[in-house]
């Protein structure tokens, strides 16, 4: 059975830590019982990654998909969290695990920004249209794995012409 382990940095603020529990419950409601959803904090709060991984296994996970609940591919999501997940996974040799990228650049995040700002989008994109490099240089390398073109696994929308600011 697959499990998704949502992992954030962790905070000294209880509300920030509880938000990840809320997100885990939301994702669990979205997947139903077909997928296990747990959460963990990298530091500063519990459960830590080892405890979140163990809780996934205790609930029947045979594959743990670790999702760094972070916006960009910084040190924590590309180095610290993968290392801590590998250490946690070592305790469960029969369980496979893998990492996803951080959120990066995605049209759904753009939609959420507009929603929160109370502004209606003047245009929406199909997934193929959105799968392009959104950096002003359009070179597909500026934001690494966070680039929508690279994370899509396709260059389907790479020719879309959209200038910064519109």
C-alpha positions as CSV (number, residue, x, y, z in Angstrom):
1,X,0.0,0.0,0.0
2,X,1.3,3.5,-0.8
3,X,1.7,6.2,1.7
4,X,2.3,9.9,1.3
5,X,4.4,11.5,4.0
6,X,4.0,15.3,4.0
7,X,7.1,16.9,5.4
8,X,7.5,20.6,6.3
9,X,10.3,22.4,8.1
10,X,8.6,22.6,11.5
11,X,8.0,25.7,13.5
12,X,8.1,27.1,17.0
13,X,4.5,28.3,16.4
14,X,2.0,25.6,17.2
15,X,-0.5,26.9,14.5
16,X,2.1,26.4,11.8
17,X,2.7,22.8,12.8
18,X,-1.0,22.0,13.2
19,X,-1.6,23.3,9.6
20,X,0.4,20.3,8.3
21,X,-1.9,18.0,10.2
22,X,-4.9,19.7,8.6
23,X,-3.3,19.3,5.1
24,X,-2.6,15.6,5.8
25,X,-6.3,15.1,6.8
26,X,-7.4,17.0,3.6
27,X,-5.2,14.9,1.4
28,X,-6.4,11.7,3.2
29,X,-10.0,12.7,2.6
30,X,-9.2,13.3,-1.1
31,X,-7.5,9.9,-1.5
32,X,-9.8,7.8,0.6
33,X,-8.6,4.6,2.1
34,X,-6.6,3.6,-1.0
35,X,-3.6,5.7,0.2
36,X,-2.1,6.3,3.7
37,X,-1.4,10.0,4.4
38,X,0.9,11.0,7.3
39,X,2.9,14.1,8.2
40,X,6.1,15.0,9.8
41,X,8.3,18.0,10.6
42,X,12.0,18.1,9.7
43,X,12.9,19.8,13.0
44,X,11.5,22.0,15.8
45,X,8.3,19.9,16.3
46,X,7.0,16.4,16.3
47,X,6.3,14.0,14.8
48,X,9.8,14.0,13.2
49,X,10.5,12.3,9.9
50,X,11.4,9.0,11.5
51,X,8.2,8.9,13.5
52,X,6.1,9.9,10.4
53,X,7.8,7.1,8.3
54,X,7.2,4.6,11.1
55,X,3.5,5.6,11.4
56,X,3.1,5.1,7.7
57,X,4.6,1.6,7.9
58,X,2.5,0.8,11.0
59,X,-0.6,1.6,9.0
60,X,0.4,-0.8,6.3
61,X,2.6,1.2,3.9
62,X,4.9,-0.8,1.6
63,X,5.9,2.3,-0.3
64,X,6.4,5.7,1.2
65,X,6.3,8.8,-1.0
66,X,7.9,11.7,0.8
67,X,6.6,15.1,-0.2
68,X,8.6,18.1,1.0
69,X,5.8,20.6,1.7
70,X,8.0,23.5,0.6
71,X,7.8,25.9,-2.2
72,X,11.3,25.8,-3.7
73,X,14.1,23.3,-4.2
74,X,16.3,24.6,-1.4
75,X,18.7,22.8,0.8
76,X,16.0,21.3,3.0
77,X,13.9,19.8,0.2
78,X,16.9,18.6,-1.9
79,X,19.3,17.4,0.7
80,X,18.2,17.4,4.4
81,X,14.8,15.8,4.0
82,X,16.0,13.1,1.5
83,X,18.8,12.2,3.9
84,X,16.5,12.0,6.9
85,X,14.0,9.9,4.9
86,X,16.7,7.5,3.8
87,X,17.8,7.2,7.5
88,X,14.2,6.5,8.5
89,X,13.7,4.0,5.6
90,X,16.8,2.0,6.6
91,X,14.8,0.7,9.6
92,X,12.3,-0.9,7.2
93,X,14.1,-2.9,4.6
94,X,10.9,-4.3,3.0
95,X,9.5,-0.8,2.4
96,X,10.4,1.2,-0.7
97,X,10.5,5.0,-0.6
98,X,11.0,7.9,-3.0
99,X,11.0,11.7,-2.8
100,X,8.9,14.1,-4.8
101,X,10.1,17.6,-5.7
102,X,9.0,20.6,-3.7
103,X,6.0,22.5,-5.1
104,X,8.1,24.6,-7.5
105,X,6.3,26.4,-10.3
106,X,2.8,25.1,-11.1
107,X,-0.4,26.7,-12.5
108,X,-2.4,25.4,-9.6
109,X,-0.3,27.6,-7.3
110,X,-0.9,30.5,-9.6
111,X,-4.6,29.9,-9.3
112,X,-4.4,29.8,-5.5
113,X,-2.5,33.1,-5.4
114,X,-5.2,34.8,-7.5
115,X,-7.9,33.2,-5.4
116,X,-6.3,34.5,-2.1
117,X,-5.8,37.9,-3.7
118,X,-9.4,38.1,-4.8
119,X,-8.5,38.5,-8.4
120,X,-10.0,36.5,-11.3
121,X,-7.6,35.0,-13.8
122,X,-8.0,36.4,-17.3
123,X,-6.7,33.2,-18.7
124,X,-6.3,29.6,-17.7
125,X,-3.9,27.0,-19.1
126,X,-4.2,23.4,-20.0
127,X,-1.6,21.2,-18.4
128,X,0.3,21.1,-21.7
129,X,0.2,24.9,-22.1
130,X,1.4,25.4,-18.6
131,X,4.3,22.9,-19.0
132,X,6.8,25.5,-20.1
133,X,9.6,27.4,-18.5
134,X,8.1,30.5,-16.8
135,X,11.4,32.2,-16.0
136,X,11.9,35.4,-18.0
137,X,14.9,33.8,-19.7
138,X,12.8,30.8,-20.8
139,X,16.0,28.6,-20.6
140,X,14.5,25.9,-18.5
141,X,17.4,25.8,-16.0
142,X,17.0,28.9,-13.8
143,X,14.9,27.2,-11.1
144,X,16.2,23.6,-11.5
145,X,13.7,20.9,-10.8
146,X,11.1,23.5,-9.8
147,X,10.8,24.5,-13.5
148,X,7.3,23.5,-14.8
149,X,8.9,22.4,-18.1
150,X,11.3,20.1,-16.3
151,X,8.8,18.7,-13.8
152,X,6.3,18.0,-16.5
153,X,8.6,15.5,-18.2
154,X,7.7,17.1,-21.5
155,X,8.4,20.2,-23.6
156,X,4.8,20.3,-24.8
157,X,4.2,23.9,-23.9
158,X,7.7,25.2,-24.2
159,X,6.8,27.5,-27.1
160,X,4.0,29.3,-25.3
161,X,4.7,33.0,-25.5
162,X,3.8,34.8,-22.3
163,X,5.7,37.8,-21.1
164,X,6.3,38.7,-17.5
165,X,3.4,40.7,-16.2
166,X,1.0,39.4,-18.8
